[in-house]
Amino acid sequence: MPRMILAAILGLLAFSGASASGEEAAIGTWRNLRDTMHIDIRHCGDSLCGKVVWASDQAIADARRGGTQDLIGIQVFRDFRQDSAGNWRGKVFVPDLNKTLSGTIVLVDRNTLKGSGCLVGRVLCKSKILVRIG
């Protein structure tokens, strides 16, 4: 499985904030540490969602090998809502696997997100870091 896209997606999957200010802190554009994908996180009704606004040639190629033809513009984060513990949970689409997974987003600080996601239950889990670019 191509790791760049999975790393980018899982890297955006963790965001904690017990208040609306935490939610607002996640709004913006984020990149993975390898700078192969940029994701814009915005309000989608009463939840948060994120779509790919830029990807490297390698990330686009990895997505196509996985069955996702058009990576730019695809919504990779869907229905992220705050739970009773103040964490955000939702669904993430992993283009290079052509699968939708459950994920959690935690805000480390104003410019850093830590994302966690699992392929199967609590098995095969990964966490990644993303940084704000806008």
C-alpha positions as CSV (number, residue, x, y, z in Angstrom):
1,M,0.0,0.0,0.0
2,P,1.4,3.4,-0.9
3,R,2.4,5.1,2.4
4,M,2.4,8.7,1.3
5,I,-1.4,9.1,0.9
6,L,-2.2,6.9,3.9
7,A,0.2,8.9,6.0
8,A,-1.3,12.2,4.9
9,I,-4.9,11.0,5.5
10,L,-4.1,9.4,8.9
11,G,-2.1,12.4,9.8
12,L,-5.1,14.6,9.6
13,L,-7.2,12.3,11.7
14,A,-6.8,13.6,15.2
15,F,-8.3,16.9,16.6
16,S,-9.2,17.6,20.2
17,G,-11.0,20.6,21.5
18,A,-13.6,20.8,24.1
19,S,-15.0,24.1,22.8
20,A,-15.9,25.9,19.6
21,S,-12.5,27.6,19.7
22,G,-10.9,24.1,19.3
23,E,-13.1,23.6,16.2
24,E,-12.1,26.9,14.7
25,A,-8.5,26.2,15.3
26,A,-8.7,23.2,13.0
27,I,-10.2,25.3,10.2
28,G,-7.6,25.9,7.5
29,T,-5.2,24.2,5.2
30,W,-2.8,21.5,6.4
31,R,0.0,19.5,4.9
32,N,1.7,16.2,5.9
33,L,5.3,16.4,7.0
34,R,6.5,15.1,3.6
35,D,4.6,17.9,1.9
36,T,2.9,15.5,-0.6
37,M,-0.7,16.5,0.1
38,H,-2.5,19.6,1.3
39,I,-6.0,19.3,2.8
40,D,-8.4,22.1,3.4
41,I,-10.6,21.6,6.5
42,R,-13.9,23.5,6.7
43,H,-17.4,23.5,8.2
44,C,-19.8,21.2,6.5
45,G,-23.1,21.9,8.2
46,D,-22.7,20.9,11.9
47,S,-19.5,18.8,11.2
48,L,-16.0,19.3,9.8
49,C,-14.9,18.0,6.5
50,G,-11.7,18.2,4.4
51,K,-10.8,18.0,0.8
52,V,-7.5,17.6,-1.1
53,V,-6.5,21.0,-2.6
54,W,-3.0,20.0,-3.8
55,A,-1.1,16.7,-4.2
56,S,2.4,15.8,-5.5
57,D,2.7,13.8,-8.6
58,Q,3.7,10.8,-6.5
59,A,0.6,11.1,-4.3
60,I,-1.6,11.4,-7.4
61,A,0.0,8.3,-8.9
62,D,-0.4,6.3,-5.6
63,A,-4.1,7.3,-5.5
64,R,-4.6,6.1,-9.1
65,R,-2.9,2.8,-8.4
66,G,-5.4,2.4,-5.5
67,G,-8.4,3.2,-7.7
68,T,-8.9,6.9,-7.1
69,Q,-8.6,8.7,-10.4
70,D,-9.1,12.3,-9.3
71,L,-7.3,13.0,-6.1
72,I,-7.5,16.8,-6.2
73,G,-10.9,18.0,-5.0
74,I,-11.9,14.6,-3.3
75,Q,-13.4,14.9,0.2
76,V,-11.2,12.8,2.4
77,F,-12.7,13.8,5.8
78,R,-16.4,13.5,6.3
79,D,-18.7,14.0,9.3
80,F,-16.2,14.8,12.0
81,R,-18.1,15.6,15.1
82,Q,-17.1,16.3,18.7
83,D,-17.7,13.5,21.1
84,S,-18.5,13.8,24.9
85,A,-14.7,13.6,25.7
86,G,-14.0,16.5,23.4
87,N,-12.4,14.5,20.6
88,W,-13.4,14.7,17.0
89,R,-14.5,11.5,15.3
90,G,-15.5,10.9,11.7
91,K,-14.8,9.1,8.5
92,V,-11.8,9.4,6.3
93,F,-11.4,8.2,2.7
94,V,-8.0,6.8,2.0
95,P,-7.5,7.2,-1.8
96,D,-4.6,4.8,-2.3
97,L,-6.7,2.0,-0.5
98,N,-10.0,3.1,-1.9
99,K,-11.5,2.6,1.5
100,T,-13.3,4.7,4.1
101,L,-12.1,4.3,7.7
102,S,-13.0,5.7,11.2
103,G,-10.6,8.3,12.5
104,T,-10.0,10.7,15.3
105,I,-8.5,14.2,15.1
106,V,-6.6,15.8,18.0
107,L,-5.3,19.4,18.0
108,V,-1.7,19.3,19.4
109,D,-1.3,23.1,19.2
110,R,-2.6,25.9,16.9
111,N,-0.3,24.7,14.1
112,T,-0.2,21.0,14.6
113,L,-2.8,18.2,14.2
114,K,-2.2,14.6,15.2
115,G,-4.4,12.1,13.3
116,S,-5.1,8.5,14.3
117,G,-6.8,5.9,12.3
118,C,-7.2,2.2,12.2
119,L,-7.7,-0.1,9.2
120,V,-9.5,-2.8,11.3
121,G,-11.0,-2.1,14.7
122,R,-8.1,-1.1,16.9
123,V,-5.6,-3.2,14.9
124,L,-3.2,-1.7,12.3
125,C,-3.5,1.8,13.7
126,K,-1.3,4.7,12.7
127,S,-0.8,8.3,13.9
128,K,0.6,11.1,11.8
129,I,1.4,14.7,12.3
130,L,0.2,17.6,10.0
131,V,1.2,21.2,10.1
132,R,-0.8,24.3,9.2
133,I,0.0,26.1,6.0
134,G,-3.0,28.4,5.8
